[in-house]
């Protein structure tokens, strides 16, 4: 009778061990799968963040987005990116003049004279550019 009882308890212990082993394996597999999914999402989010930062840094270093590079003219065509960069260059010259005035490097009269000169040059450049664009359009039509 003692041998039967020992075998009975041994079988129950073995069944419990197998059951616990299966439950632990299933839980471990589910947790591993969940960890892999969370890890993938976090890695993707970090990659997107790094890409965004690199894009913004490049846009800041090289002067803006591609969408702002072309400006439509009155003929429905598109002015070259040099037209929009010319505006950027004149802005930087004006900013430089403002900085020089604020720092006391140039007087108020000198600042006003240079700004007026800059604005006159900018207006003539715009007219010259439009005339050149119209001439190019007429050349293409011929």
VOMAR-901673 format. One line per field, with one value per residue (C-alpha): x, y, z. Coordinates in steps of 0.2 Angstrom, whole numbers. Example, Ala and Ser with C-alpha at 12.3 -4.5 7.8 and 13.67 -1.06 7.14 Angstrom:
residues 2
xx	[62 / 68]
yy	[-22 / -5]
zz	[39 / 36]
END
This chain:
residues 142
xx	[0 / 14 / 22 / 5 / 3 / 21 / 18 / 2 / 10 / 24 / 12 / 3 / 20 / 26 / 9 / 10 / 28 / 23 / 8 / 18 / 31 / 19 / 11 / 28 / 32 / 16 / 17 / 36 / 31 / 17 / 29 / 43 / 31 / 24 / 42 / 47 / 32 / 35 / 53 / 50 / 38 / 50 / 64 / 53 / 48 / 67 / 71 / 57 / 63 / 81 / 75 / 64 / 79 / 91 / 78 / 75 / 93 / 96 / 82 / 89 / 107 / 103 / 90 / 72 / 60 / 59 / 41 / 47 / 60 / 49 / 38 / 25 / 26 / 12 / 14 / 10 / 27 / 39 / 54 / 70 / 75 / 88 / 74 / 68 / 86 / 89 / 76 / 84 / 101 / 93 / 85 / 102 / 110 / 96 / 98 / 117 / 114 / 102 / 114 / 128 / 117 / 111 / 130 / 134 / 146 / 136 / 126 / 108 / 110 / 122 / 109 / 95 / 105 / 111 / 94 / 86 / 100 / 96 / 78 / 81 / 93 / 80 / 66 / 77 / 83 / 65 / 60 / 76 / 71 / 54 / 59 / 72 / 59 / 47 / 61 / 65 / 46 / 45 / 61 / 53 / 38 / 48]
yy	[0 / 12 / 9 / 12 / 29 / 34 / 30 / 40 / 55 / 54 / 54 / 69 / 78 / 74 / 80 / 96 / 99 / 96 / 108 / 122 / 120 / 122 / 137 / 145 / 142 / 149 / 165 / 167 / 165 / 178 / 190 / 188 / 192 / 207 / 213 / 211 / 221 / 235 / 235 / 236 / 251 / 260 / 257 / 264 / 279 / 283 / 280 / 292 / 305 / 304 / 306 / 321 / 329 / 326 / 333 / 349 / 351 / 350 / 362 / 374 / 372 / 373 / 386 / 379 / 367 / 363 / 369 / 387 / 386 / 390 / 405 / 407 / 422 / 432 / 420 / 405 / 398 / 396 / 407 / 398 / 395 / 409 / 422 / 415 / 414 / 432 / 437 / 427 / 435 / 453 / 448 / 443 / 459 / 469 / 459 / 462 / 480 / 480 / 471 / 483 / 497 / 489 / 486 / 504 / 500 / 512 / 527 / 530 / 540 / 527 / 513 / 522 / 526 / 508 / 501 / 513 / 508 / 489 / 491 / 501 / 487 / 474 / 482 / 484 / 466 / 460 / 470 / 464 / 446 / 447 / 455 / 441 / 428 / 436 / 436 / 417 / 413 / 422 / 413 / 396 / 401 / 405]
zz	[0 / 4 / -14 / -22 / -12 / -16 / -35 / -34 / -26 / -38 / -53 / -46 / -43 / -60 / -68 / -58 / -63 / -81 / -79 / -71 / -84 / -98 / -90 / -87 / -105 / -112 / -101 / -106 / -124 / -123 / -113 / -125 / -140 / -131 / -127 / -145 / -151 / -138 / -142 / -161 / -158 / -147 / -160 / -174 / -164 / -160 / -179 / -184 / -171 / -177 / -195 / -191 / -181 / -196 / -208 / -198 / -195 / -214 / -218 / -206 / -212 / -231 / -230 / -229 / -237 / -256 / -257 / -254 / -268 / -282 / -284 / -297 / -309 / -318 / -333 / -323 / -324 / -310 / -306 / -302 / -284 / -286 / -285 / -268 / -262 / -268 / -256 / -243 / -247 / -246 / -229 / -222 / -228 / -220 / -204 / -205 / -206 / -192 / -181 / -186 / -181 / -164 / -160 / -164 / -178 / -190 / -187 / -189 / -205 / -212 / -208 / -216 / -232 / -233 / -230 / -243 / -256 / -252 / -255 / -271 / -277 / -273 / -282 / -298 / -296 / -296 / -311 / -320 / -316 / -322 / -338 / -340 / -337 / -350 / -362 / -359 / -361 / -378 / -383 / -379 / -389 / -404]
END
